[in-house]
Amino acid sequence: MDDGGILFDETTWKTHILTASAALVYETLIEQGGGNAVTMDEAAQVVRDTLDLDPETPDIAQLLAMLTTLGVIRR
């Protein structure tokens, strides 16, 4: 999918299509956690400091909420 990606949630059978930017955030958080979920504070810091994005903008906040639902970010 160009530079984007697709995530499939086996528990809900929902498919999530990621833009290139969303895929980059996802991949960066997976790397940061070493394959394990990161905390929301860690995710916000990575988004802000590593990717130079504002974690409180509506689009990024929505992405982080989705990644929380998928277990990439733990509550």
C-alpha positions as CSV (number, residue, x, y, z in Angstrom):
1,M,0.0,0.0,0.0
2,D,2.5,2.6,-1.1
3,D,4.2,3.6,2.1
4,G,1.1,3.0,4.3
5,G,0.0,-0.2,5.7
6,I,-2.9,-2.4,6.9
7,L,-3.5,-3.7,10.5
8,F,-5.8,-6.5,11.1
9,D,-7.2,-6.9,14.7
10,E,-7.7,-10.7,15.2
11,T,-9.9,-10.1,18.3
12,T,-12.4,-7.9,16.5
13,W,-11.8,-8.9,12.9
14,K,-11.5,-5.2,12.0
15,T,-9.1,-4.0,9.4
16,H,-7.4,-0.6,9.8
17,I,-5.8,1.1,6.9
18,L,-2.8,3.3,7.8
19,T,-1.6,6.3,5.9
20,A,2.2,6.6,5.4
21,S,2.4,8.9,8.4
22,A,0.3,6.6,10.6
23,A,2.4,3.6,9.6
24,L,5.5,5.5,10.5
25,V,4.1,6.2,14.0
26,Y,3.0,2.6,14.4
27,E,6.4,1.2,13.3
28,T,8.3,3.7,15.6
29,L,6.2,2.7,18.6
30,I,6.7,-1.0,17.9
31,E,10.4,-0.4,17.7
32,Q,10.4,1.7,20.9
33,G,8.7,-1.0,22.8
34,G,10.8,-3.8,21.4
35,G,7.6,-5.5,20.2
36,N,5.8,-4.8,23.5
37,A,3.2,-2.2,24.2
38,V,4.4,1.2,25.3
39,T,2.7,3.5,27.8
40,M,0.7,6.5,26.6
41,D,3.3,8.8,28.1
42,E,6.0,6.9,26.2
43,A,4.0,7.1,23.0
44,A,3.4,10.8,23.4
45,Q,7.1,11.4,24.1
46,V,8.1,9.4,21.0
47,V,5.6,11.2,18.8
48,R,6.7,14.6,20.1
49,D,10.5,14.1,20.4
50,T,11.3,11.5,17.7
51,L,8.8,12.2,15.1
52,D,8.3,16.0,15.8
53,L,4.5,15.7,15.9
54,D,2.1,17.1,18.4
55,P,0.3,14.2,20.1
56,E,-2.6,16.4,21.0
57,T,-3.7,17.3,17.5
58,P,-7.0,15.6,16.6
59,D,-5.5,13.3,14.0
60,I,-2.6,12.1,16.1
61,A,-4.8,11.7,19.2
62,Q,-7.2,9.6,17.2
63,L,-4.4,7.4,15.9
64,L,-3.0,7.0,19.4
65,A,-6.5,6.0,20.7
66,M,-6.7,3.4,17.9
67,L,-3.3,2.0,18.7
68,T,-4.3,1.8,22.3
69,T,-7.4,-0.3,21.3
70,L,-5.1,-2.5,19.2
71,G,-2.7,-3.0,22.2
72,V,0.3,-1.1,20.8
73,I,-0.1,1.4,23.6
74,R,-1.1,0.2,27.1
75,R,-3.3,2.2,29.3
